[in-house]
Amino acid sequence: MRRLLWLIPLWSVAASAAPLTILGPAGLPGVDATWADGVLSFKKTGPERRLLALSLKPAAELATARSLVVRGSLSGAPAGSARLALVAFGTGGGAWYRLGAIVPTGEDVTARIALDGFKPTAFSAPGATFAWAAVERLWLGLTLDGPAEGRWRVASVEAASEDYHATAPLQVNLNQPAVWSLTADPAVKGKITCPPEGPGGAPAMRFDFNYPEKRHLYSLPMLPLPPDLEGYRAVRVRYKATLPAGPQLLLSLFKPNGAQYIIDPPVPASADWTVREFAISDFKLGAWSKDDTTKLELTPGMSFSLGCHGAPETPGDGSIWVSEVAFLP
C-alpha cells in the first residue's frame, strides 16, 4: 500500500534510503520563490492554485525505490491549503504527476509519498508511457490554494525501499455543510447542518428528518471521504441519535461504483455520545447492493454515511449527530 501521510514521527526511518540532490527552485509562474540554506521562501498573491516546486536530480535508485521520504517543515501557508506533489518529465514529451495529502503547518514532520500511481498531466505527449528509466527531470513541490507567504524547510529528500504505511489517525473534516448530501426516499424530509453541538462545543454534523409514512423508508446523509485512505485498518465514529420507533441506524461506506458496505447488526441508537470502532473487514456488502467482490478495500472516491432505515411504528421525527469520523492505522 503506497500513500503519503504527514505526521510520521521524525525518528521513523526507511529500511534503505538514498539521498536525492536538490537543484533549486523550479521557477514556476505565479509564485515568487528563493532557495537558500535548505529553505524555500515563497510568496503567492493570487487566489488560483499554483505549484511551488524544487527541481530534483533524477537518480537510478528511483527505479527500484518504493517511496520518497521528505523531512522538513512548512510555515506561512493557510491550514489545509497545501498538498505535496511530485511531477516527472520523461523523454519524448511525457509528463506525469502524483498528489499527496494535505501538508500541516508549523511543525517538523516526515512525509512519505509512493513512487507509483502517476497520472499523465494535461500537457503530456499523447501515448507516452511512464517509466523511471526515461525520467529526465523531477519536481517535488506543494500545490498552494489562495494567497500564501512563508517558508518550506526541506531537511532531506530520500528514495526509500520501504512501502507507505499509515502511522497516525486520519481525521475527516465534518464541518462542511455544503459538501454533505442526502440520499433518501422521496417521502422523507431532511436537513443537514453543522452546528457546534459536538462534545465541548465542537462542530458536528446534525441530520434532522421526518418519516411521514408507516412503510420502509431510508435517509442517508453522505460525505465524500479524502482520497488517501489506503493503509488504514479501521474507522472510529462518535455519534448520538434519537429515532422514531422502528427504524435503525445504518452505518455505511460507499465505493465509487455505488456499492454499499454496512455494519450489521446495526450500531445502536443512543441519546448520549457514543464512540465505536470498526475494522474495515467488519463492513459487509448490503444485501440490496451489488459489487464485483464482497470484500471492502479503501480506495479514492469513497463516501461515508450514518443514516437510518426501516418502517416507523408511527410517523415521526428523528435526529442524528456525528462529531468524529477517523480512520485508524
Beta strands, then each sheet from edge to edge (+ up, - down):
strand 1: 17-19
strand 2: 22-25
strand 3: 32-36
strand 4: 39-44
strand 5: 50-56
strand 6: 67-75
strand 7: 82-90
strand 8: 95-102
strand 9: 109-114
strand 10: 119-120
strand 11: 135-144
strand 12: 148-160
strand 13: 170-171
strand 14: 181-184
strand 15: 189-193
strand 16: 205-211
strand 17: 217-224
strand 18: 234-242
strand 19: 248-254
strand 20: 260-262
strand 21: 274-279
strand 22: 284-285
strand 23: 303-310
strand 24: 316-328
sheet 1: 1+ 12- 4+ 3-
sheet 2: 1+ 12- 6+ 9-
sheet 3: 2+ 5- 11+ 7- 8+ 10-
sheet 4: 13+ 24- 16+ 15-
sheet 5: 13+ 24- 18+ 21-
sheet 6: 14+ 17- 23+ 19- 20+ 22-
end
